[in-house]
Amino acid sequence: MESQAASLFRARIAKGTVVHADEAAAWDNLHERFEIKRINRQETHSLDGACANMAEEYVSRLRRAEIAIHHHIAGAYLLRSAQESSWREDNRRTALALRRASGFSKFELRSVLRGDKVMRRQRHQPLRNKLDLNDRKQVRVLKKKLRVSEPELAEIVGRIGNSISAISKEVTLQRASQPPQLSMHLVS
């Protein structure tokens, strides 16, 4: 297979290109057309600028795609599968770098690249189980939920701690221990 690849390289790669290869004998006759940087992978993976890591990574991804995605690649479709994997490999890093630099999610970036307008959803803070009295928004939400005033909330936190579940239980117990208030409405 490597001997077939060598003839393909001679036909497709421009003369004078620097080619990185391992120590396989099939690459020996490429020296006449290209500058070859060779690496013996049994000794090291990189030496004096020579490495074949990108080729190894590509072949590894192709094998994993065959196992995990395609389950089998018939000989008639091998070229197309290799071309698709090559395209994915070429565009994987640029798309990831662009997404990281832009701050958009994968789906938002796809829309932006197509020219669509994107509405960015607000990122919600993760739920917390501790009350931070300095966080005005959290205090406001908890006061509203428990129907207590800010001084009552501060007193409960000072007495039992800042666990939201403990605060909720304490408010429930206080309400249960208070006698119900009767309201009298005079009807005339």
Backbone torsions as a table, in degrees:
resi	resn	phi	psi	omega
1	MET	NA	-38.9	179.6
2	GLU	-65.7	-32.9	178.4
3	SER	-67.1	-36.2	175.5
4	GLN	-67.2	-36.6	179.4
5	ALA	-66.4	-36.4	179.8
6	ALA	-62.0	-41.7	177.8
7	SER	-68.0	-34.7	176.0
8	LEU	-64.7	-42.1	179.0
9	PHE	-62.0	-43.7	-179.8
10	ARG	-61.0	-34.3	-178.2
11	ALA	-81.1	-28.6	-170.9
12	ARG	-106.9	-23.1	-175.0
13	ILE	-99.9	135.6	-177.0
14	ALA	-65.2	144.9	179.1
15	LYS	-62.8	138.8	-179.7
16	GLY	93.5	-5.5	179.1
17	THR	-70.7	143.8	175.6
18	VAL	-84.7	122.7	-178.2
19	VAL	-113.5	131.5	176.0
20	HIS	-98.5	133.7	-177.7
21	ALA	-148.5	163.4	174.9
22	ASP	-87.5	-169.1	-174.5
23	GLU	-86.9	12.5	-179.0
24	ALA	-62.2	142.8	-176.5
25	ALA	-66.0	-22.2	-178.3
26	ALA	-63.7	-23.2	-177.1
27	TRP	-89.3	-3.9	-175.2
28	ASP	-59.6	-39.7	-176.4
29	ASN	-80.6	1.7	176.3
30	LEU	-79.3	-13.7	-178.0
31	HIS	-61.9	-28.8	-178.1
32	GLU	-69.4	-26.4	-176.0
33	ARG	-108.5	-28.8	-174.3
34	PHE	-127.9	158.1	168.0
35	GLU	-81.4	122.2	-174.6
36	ILE	-110.4	129.7	171.1
37	LYS	-108.8	116.7	-175.0
38	ARG	-104.5	149.4	178.8
39	ILE	-138.8	133.6	175.0
40	ASN	-92.0	104.9	-174.0
41	ARG	-68.5	-17.0	177.6
42	GLN	-74.7	-23.5	179.2
43	GLU	-95.6	-45.2	-177.9
44	THR	-158.1	164.4	179.5
45	HIS	-98.9	-15.5	-179.9
46	SER	-152.8	133.4	-179.9
47	LEU	-155.3	124.5	178.6
48	ASP	51.6	42.9	177.3
49	GLY	82.6	-4.5	179.9
50	ALA	-96.3	128.9	173.7
51	CYS	-159.5	155.5	178.8
52	ALA	-118.8	27.2	-174.8
53	ASN	-63.7	-38.7	-178.5
54	MET	-65.1	-40.4	178.1
55	ALA	-66.5	-42.3	178.2
56	GLU	-62.2	-41.8	179.9
57	GLU	-63.5	-42.8	179.8
58	TYR	-62.4	-46.8	-179.3
59	VAL	-64.4	-38.7	178.2
60	SER	-62.6	-44.6	178.6
61	ARG	-64.9	-38.3	178.8
62	LEU	-63.4	-42.8	178.7
63	ARG	-65.0	-43.4	179.1
64	ARG	-64.5	-36.6	178.1
65	ALA	-64.9	-39.4	179.3
66	GLU	-64.7	-40.1	-177.8
67	ILE	-74.2	-47.9	-170.5
68	ALA	-88.7	-34.7	-173.6
69	ILE	-102.3	-57.0	-172.1
70	HIS	-86.5	-26.1	-177.3
71	HIS	67.6	-26.8	174.8
72	HIS	-166.6	138.4	175.5
73	ILE	-118.3	112.6	179.6
74	ALA	-69.7	151.5	-178.2
75	GLY	-54.2	-35.9	-179.3
76	ALA	-65.5	-25.1	-177.0
77	TYR	-107.7	5.4	-177.3
78	LEU	-61.2	-43.7	-179.3
79	LEU	-61.7	-45.9	179.9
80	ARG	-63.9	-40.3	178.4
81	SER	-64.0	-41.4	178.1
82	ALA	-65.3	-39.8	178.2
83	GLN	-64.9	-42.8	178.9
84	GLU	-63.6	-44.1	178.6
85	SER	-62.6	-38.5	177.8
86	SER	-63.3	-44.3	178.8
87	TRP	-62.2	-43.7	178.8
88	ARG	-62.1	-41.2	179.9
89	GLU	-64.3	-42.7	-179.7
90	ASP	-66.1	-38.0	-174.6
91	ASN	-94.3	-10.9	-177.7
92	ARG	-62.3	-50.6	-176.1
93	ARG	-69.8	-40.6	-178.8
94	THR	-67.4	-40.4	179.3
95	ALA	-66.4	-40.7	-179.9
96	LEU	-66.7	-43.0	179.2
97	ALA	-64.6	-41.3	178.8
98	LEU	-64.3	-41.0	-179.9
99	ARG	-65.8	-42.3	179.2
100	ARG	-65.2	-40.9	-178.1
101	ALA	-69.3	-33.2	-175.5
102	SER	-84.2	-24.6	-176.9
103	GLY	82.0	1.1	179.2
104	PHE	-83.6	155.1	172.0
105	SER	-74.6	171.3	-179.7
106	LYS	-57.9	-43.0	-176.7
107	PHE	-73.1	-38.4	177.5
108	GLU	-65.4	-41.6	-179.0
109	LEU	-63.4	-40.2	178.0
110	ARG	-59.1	-42.6	179.5
111	SER	-66.5	-41.1	179.9
112	VAL	-64.0	-43.0	-179.3
113	LEU	-65.6	-29.4	176.0
114	ARG	-78.3	-14.1	-179.7
115	GLY	97.8	6.2	178.4
116	ASP	-75.8	155.4	172.8
117	LYS	-84.1	140.7	-175.5
118	VAL	-116.7	128.7	170.7
119	MET	-93.4	119.3	-179.2
120	ARG	-86.3	124.8	177.7
121	ARG	-76.7	145.5	177.8
122	GLN	-68.9	133.3	177.8
123	ARG	-82.0	122.7	-178.0
124	HIS	-84.1	143.4	175.8
125	GLN	-69.9	145.6	178.2
126	PRO	-64.6	151.0	178.3
127	LEU	-65.1	140.8	179.7
128	ARG	-118.7	153.6	178.5
129	ASN	-108.2	4.9	177.0
130	LYS	-119.4	140.7	178.9
131	LEU	-89.6	129.8	174.4
132	ASP	-106.6	108.9	-176.9
133	LEU	-65.4	-16.7	177.5
134	ASN	-82.7	-15.7	179.1
135	ASP	-87.1	98.6	-173.7
136	ARG	-60.2	-38.7	-178.9
137	LYS	-65.4	-44.7	-179.9
138	GLN	-64.7	-40.9	178.9
139	VAL	-63.7	-44.5	180.0
140	ARG	-60.6	-44.6	-179.2
141	VAL	-64.5	-43.7	-178.7
142	LEU	-68.7	-39.0	176.6
143	LYS	-59.5	-44.0	-178.8
144	LYS	-66.1	-42.6	-178.1
145	LYS	-65.4	-43.0	-176.1
146	LEU	-90.3	-9.2	-178.2
147	ARG	56.1	54.7	175.5
148	VAL	-127.8	160.0	177.4
149	SER	-84.5	167.7	-179.3
150	GLU	-65.1	-42.6	177.2
151	PRO	-63.3	-37.3	177.2
152	GLU	-63.2	-41.9	179.5
153	LEU	-64.0	-43.5	179.3
154	ALA	-64.0	-38.0	179.6
155	GLU	-65.6	-42.9	179.7
156	ILE	-64.9	-42.3	179.6
157	VAL	-64.1	-40.6	178.3
158	GLY	-64.2	-31.4	-177.1
159	ARG	-84.4	-44.5	-172.3
160	ILE	-115.8	-8.7	179.7
161	GLY	109.8	-176.9	-171.9
162	ASN	-104.0	15.9	176.6
163	SER	-72.3	124.0	-176.8
164	ILE	-63.4	-39.1	179.7
165	SER	-66.5	-39.5	178.3
166	ALA	-66.3	-38.3	177.8
167	ILE	-63.7	-44.9	179.4
168	SER	-60.8	-43.6	178.9
169	LYS	-63.5	-41.7	-179.6
170	GLU	-62.8	-43.5	178.2
171	VAL	-63.1	-42.1	178.6
172	THR	-62.6	-43.1	178.5
173	LEU	-64.5	-40.9	179.0
174	GLN	-62.5	-41.9	-179.9
175	ARG	-67.5	-36.5	-179.0
176	ALA	-70.5	-32.8	-178.0
177	SER	-80.8	-17.2	178.7
178	GLN	-80.6	139.4	176.6
179	PRO	-69.7	146.3	-179.6
180	PRO	-63.9	141.0	-179.9
181	GLN	-91.4	128.6	179.1
182	LEU	-93.2	135.7	175.5
183	SER	-114.2	130.4	-178.5
184	MET	-106.8	127.4	176.5
185	HIS	-112.9	125.4	177.7
186	LEU	-87.1	128.3	178.1
187	VAL	-106.8	123.9	179.1
188	SER	-108.3	NA	NA
